[in-house]
């Protein structure tokens, strides 16, 4: 289904800007194949990501300025570390009840991977209308990612 939709979309989007039918057809085949393949890969990565982060909560209070500890203990690094610690303490007080659910973060990795691959492959292919070709793929994938994430998390647990 993904192959058919994105093949047609790419053919139309690139047919708008190019008279070279072989390039337009090649671009449609590349985008269709990429979309079909990436949908399977995306779903696999998303399921792994949701199983790891979906039920957790991430809070900014756990951000630790490790960079300062890597370098020598100069006056400047100690001052920077104290500033970070003070900012983290104030943030921890403010954010103690405001955590970011892992549900919101879980789809980001698969979306970033899919977007990078889609843009990279189409750049290599020299797709004439790059952004019109890949934008729907990225947006629809992001929507799919969040809908599928919530579906996975709302699925009742199977009895053991």
N, C-alpha and C positions, 0 to 999 in steps of 0.2 A: 504494500500500500504506500509506504514511504517512497519507494523507488518511483512509482507511477506519478505521485503528486509532484515530487521535486524534479523529475525529468520534465514534466509538462511546464512547471513553473520556470525552470531554467531556460527551456527552449523559448518560451515567451519573453522572459526578461532580457535575454541576450539577443533575440531576434529584433528587439527594439533598437539596438545600437550597432548591429553588425549585419552586413550583407553577405558575409562569408558563411554559407550554410553548413559547410563541413566543420567550421569552428563552433557554430551554434549547436550542431548535433553532438559534436564531441563534448562540449561543455555540458549539455543536457545529460549525456550518458555518464560523465564523470560525477555530476552532482547527484543524479539518481542513484548510482551505485554507492557513492559515498554516504548518502542519506540512509539507504537501506542497511548498509553495514554498520554505520555509526549508531543507528537506533538500537541494534542488538548490543553493541558494546556499551552504549550509554546506559541501557537498562541494567546490564550486569554491574557496572561500576556504581550506579545509583543504589542498587540493592545492597551492595557491600557497604557503601557509605552510610546508608540509612541504618543498617544493622549495627554499625560502629558508633554513629553520632546521633541517631534519631531520637533516642530517649534521654540523652544527656542535656545538660545545660552548661553553657559557657559564660563565665562572668569576667569582666575586665579586671577584677581584683587578682586574677591569677597571672596577669602579665608581669613578668619579672625582667628588669633591665640587665640581662646577662652580658650585654656588650661591654658594660663598664668593668665587669669582673674579669674579662678576658685580658684587658690591657693592664699595664703597670699601675701601681697605686700612687699615681701622681695627685697633687692637690686638685687639679682640674677634674680628674676622674672621680675622686672622692666627692667633690662638690656636685658633680653631675649625678652620681649614685644617690646622694642624699636628696637631691631635687626630685629624682624619679621616685624614691621611696616616699617622700612627702606627698607627691601627686597621687601615688598609688593608695596611700592611706586615706587621703581625702576622697578619692574615687571609690574606694571600698566602702566607706561610710555611705556615700550617696547611692552606690549601686548594689548595696547589700541585698536588696529585694528585687532588683531589676536585672535578671539574667536573660541572656539570649538563648532561646531554645535551639537545640541541635537540629531540629526539624528545618529551621530556616537556613542553616549552614550546610546541611548534608548534600543538597543538590548542587552546590556551587562548584565543587571539584569536577563532577562529570560535565557540567555546563561549560566550564573553562576548557576542559579537554576537547569537548566536541567543537566548541567555537574555534579553538586554535587549529584543530585538524581541518575543519571546513574552510577556514580562511587560507591556511597554508596550501592545501591541495588546489584550491581555486586560483591562488597566486601562481603556483607552478604551472597550472593549466593555461594561464594567461586569459582567464575569463574576462570577456569584455565589460560586463556590467557586474562587477564583483559584489558590491554591497547590496544591490537589489537581488542578486542571486542567493547570497548567504543570510541576509537579515531575517527572512521568514523562518529559515531553518533554525537559527539561534533563538528567536523569540518563541516559536512553537515548541522547541525542545525545552526551553526554560519553563514554559507553562506545563508541559507534560511532566517535567521533572518534579515540580511541586505537587501537582495533582497525584502523581504516582506515589510520591513520598507520603502524602497524607493517607492515601489508600493503603499503603503498606503498614502504616502505624495504626490505622483504625481497624485492621484485620483482626478478628478475635483470635486469641491464642489457641492453638490446637491442644487438646488434652493429651497428656503424656501417657 
